[in-house]
Amino acid sequence: MNFLTIGHRGVMGVEPENTLRSFVAADRAGLDVIELDLHLSKDGALVVMHDADVDRTTDGTGPIADKTLAELRALDAGRGERIPTFDEVLDAVRAPLQAEIKDVAAARALADVMRRRDLAGRVEVLSFHDEAVAEIARLVPGVRTALVASRYGTDVVDRAVAVGASAVVLNIRRLTLEIVEHARKANLRIIGWVVNTQDHLRLVRALELDGATTDYPDIKRTGRFTA
């Protein structure tokens, strides 16, 4: 398999994260996959934002879950961008997507969209939460899933296998050769995050990972030549 470069929340190093502007820039830069994060609004809309509240990335305050889609739409998510819905991202870009979900409720909402739009081949579903991975796999037959981890040991491989994930997406600062070997024995793909420097890129290539999640589109160009 070719080494994949995955745009983290679009290209959040150069554009406002998790906005259509960021996703379109990632698509135009030729990144292989675009990663995004999903939450549910108060009225059940599947919206794209990383945090559980809007404080860090918009001019508003408070939890996403306490706001309707219309209220979220009124916020500035950076450079005049609005918080997009998942459907809008699907329509705006052509690249495959990695959709990270935070809980079982988001898994169920995402499953509805994936079945309606026949997305099992285009969207891989990620989560830090084992139960969310298991739930989306139950609801969408054939969906590809990955378990994400920041602090972990070799147990992350066993957890991924237990919920039927086909990949692990791992913080490179804790990645070891032992964990990589354990994942390979379990036939799991391995993606490293966040890969923003040449040193990071050399590390993930030396460990022979399957891909890298990056904030910067230039990693796509340099990744081809780094062994």
C-alpha positions in Angstrom: 0.0 0.0 0.0 1.2 3.5 -0.8 2.1 5.8 2.1 -0.9 8.0 2.8 -0.8 11.7 3.8 -3.9 12.7 5.8 -4.9 16.3 6.2 -5.6 17.0 9.9 -8.9 18.8 10.2 -8.2 19.8 6.6 -4.9 21.7 6.6 -5.2 23.3 10.1 -1.6 24.6 10.0 -2.5 27.1 7.3 -6.4 27.5 7.4 -9.0 27.5 10.1 -9.4 23.9 11.3 -12.5 21.9 10.4 -13.9 24.5 8.0 -14.9 24.1 4.3 -12.0 26.5 3.5 -9.6 24.1 5.2 -11.0 21.0 3.6 -11.1 22.4 0.1 -7.4 23.5 0.5 -6.5 20.0 1.6 -8.3 18.5 -1.4 -6.6 20.9 -3.8 -3.2 20.1 -2.3 -3.7 16.5 -3.2 -3.7 15.0 0.2 -4.8 11.4 0.1 -7.3 11.6 2.9 -9.0 14.4 4.9 -9.6 13.9 8.6 -12.4 15.7 10.5 -14.2 15.6 13.8 -18.0 15.2 14.4 -20.3 16.4 17.1 -24.1 16.5 17.4 -25.9 19.9 17.8 -28.8 20.3 20.2 -31.2 19.6 17.4 -29.3 16.5 16.2 -27.3 17.9 13.3 -24.0 16.3 12.6 -21.5 19.2 12.7 -17.8 19.4 12.1 -15.7 20.6 15.1 -13.0 19.1 17.3 -13.8 20.4 20.7 -17.0 19.7 22.7 -17.5 23.5 23.0 -17.1 26.3 20.6 -14.8 28.6 22.6 -11.4 27.8 21.1 -12.3 27.9 17.4 -15.1 30.4 17.1 -16.2 33.8 18.5 -18.9 32.0 20.6 -18.9 30.3 24.0 -20.5 27.1 25.4 -21.0 23.5 24.5 -22.0 22.4 21.0 -24.7 20.2 22.5 -26.5 23.2 24.0 -26.8 25.0 20.6 -29.0 24.4 17.6 -27.6 24.2 14.1 -28.9 27.7 13.4 -27.1 29.1 16.5 -23.9 27.3 15.5 -24.2 28.8 12.0 -24.2 32.3 13.4 -20.7 31.8 14.8 -17.4 32.8 13.0 -15.2 29.7 12.8 -12.2 31.7 11.5 -11.8 34.1 8.5 -15.5 34.3 8.2 -16.0 30.6 7.8 -19.1 28.9 9.4 -19.2 25.6 11.2 -20.0 23.1 8.4 -22.3 20.0 8.6 -20.9 16.7 7.6 -23.1 16.6 4.5 -21.6 19.9 3.3 -18.0 18.5 3.6 -19.0 15.4 1.6 -20.3 17.7 -1.2 -17.4 20.1 -1.1 -14.5 17.7 -1.5 -13.7 14.6 -3.5 -11.1 13.0 -1.3 -11.8 10.0 1.0 -12.5 11.1 4.6 -11.6 10.0 8.1 -14.4 10.9 10.4 -13.6 10.9 14.1 -16.6 10.4 16.5 -16.6 11.2 20.2 -19.4 8.9 21.4 -22.1 6.3 20.6 -24.7 9.0 19.9 -22.5 10.5 17.2 -21.9 7.0 15.8 -25.6 6.4 15.3 -26.1 9.8 13.6 -23.1 9.1 11.3 -24.4 5.6 10.5 -27.6 7.2 9.2 -25.7 9.5 6.9 -23.4 6.7 5.7 -26.3 4.4 4.9 -28.2 7.1 3.2 -25.3 8.2 1.0 -23.6 4.8 0.6 -20.3 6.0 2.2 -18.8 2.7 3.5 -16.2 2.9 0.7 -15.3 6.6 1.1 -15.4 7.2 4.9 -13.3 5.5 7.5 -14.5 6.1 11.0 -12.1 6.8 13.9 -12.6 7.1 17.6 -10.7 7.2 20.9 -13.6 5.3 22.4 -13.9 1.5 21.9 -17.6 1.5 22.3 -18.1 4.1 19.5 -16.0 2.0 17.1 -18.0 -1.1 17.9 -21.3 0.7 17.5 -20.5 2.1 14.0 -19.3 -1.3 12.9 -22.5 -2.9 14.1 -24.7 -0.3 12.3 -22.8 0.0 9.0 -21.7 -3.4 7.6 -18.4 -3.2 5.8 -17.3 0.1 7.3 -13.6 0.6 7.9 -12.8 1.6 11.4 -9.7 2.7 13.4 -9.0 3.1 17.1 -7.2 6.4 18.0 -4.9 6.6 21.0 -2.7 9.3 22.6 -1.4 7.5 25.7 -1.1 3.8 25.1 1.0 0.6 25.2 0.8 -2.6 23.3 -2.7 -3.0 24.7 -4.0 -0.6 22.1 -3.6 -3.4 19.5 -5.6 -5.8 21.5 -8.3 -3.2 22.0 -8.5 -2.5 18.3 -8.8 -6.2 17.5 -11.5 -6.6 20.1 -13.7 -4.0 18.4 -13.0 -5.1 14.9 -10.9 -2.1 13.8 -8.6 -2.5 10.8 -6.2 0.2 11.9 -4.7 2.1 14.8 -4.0 5.9 14.6 -1.3 6.6 17.1 0.5 9.6 18.7 4.0 9.3 17.3 5.5 10.6 20.5 4.7 7.3 22.2 5.2 5.0 19.3 7.7 2.2 19.7 9.0 -0.6 17.5 7.4 -3.1 19.8 3.9 -1.6 19.3 4.4 -1.5 15.6 5.5 -5.1 15.5 2.5 -6.1 17.6 0.1 -4.2 15.3 1.6 -5.9 12.2 1.1 -9.4 13.7 -2.5 -8.4 14.2 -2.7 -7.3 10.5 -3.5 -3.7 11.5 -2.7 -0.6 9.5 -0.8 2.0 11.4 -1.2 5.8 11.0 1.0 8.2 12.9 -0.1 11.7 14.2 0.8 14.6 14.1 3.6 14.6 11.6 4.6 18.2 11.0 8.4 18.1 10.6 11.0 16.3 8.6 12.2 14.5 11.7 8.6 13.3 12.4 8.3 12.2 8.8 11.7 10.3 8.9 10.5 8.5 12.0 7.2 7.3 10.6 8.9 6.2 7.4 11.7 4.4 9.3 9.0 2.5 11.3 7.3 1.7 7.9 3.9 3.1 8.9 1.1 3.2 6.4 0.5 6.9 6.7 0.9 10.2 8.5 -1.7 12.8 9.7 -0.3 16.3 9.2 -1.3 19.9 9.7 0.7 21.0 6.6 0.1 20.1 2.9 3.8 20.2 2.1 4.2 16.8 3.9 2.5 15.2 0.8 5.3 16.4 -1.5 8.2 15.6 0.8 6.8 12.3 2.0 7.3 10.8 -1.5 11.0 11.2 -1.2 11.7 10.4 2.4 12.7 6.9 3.2 
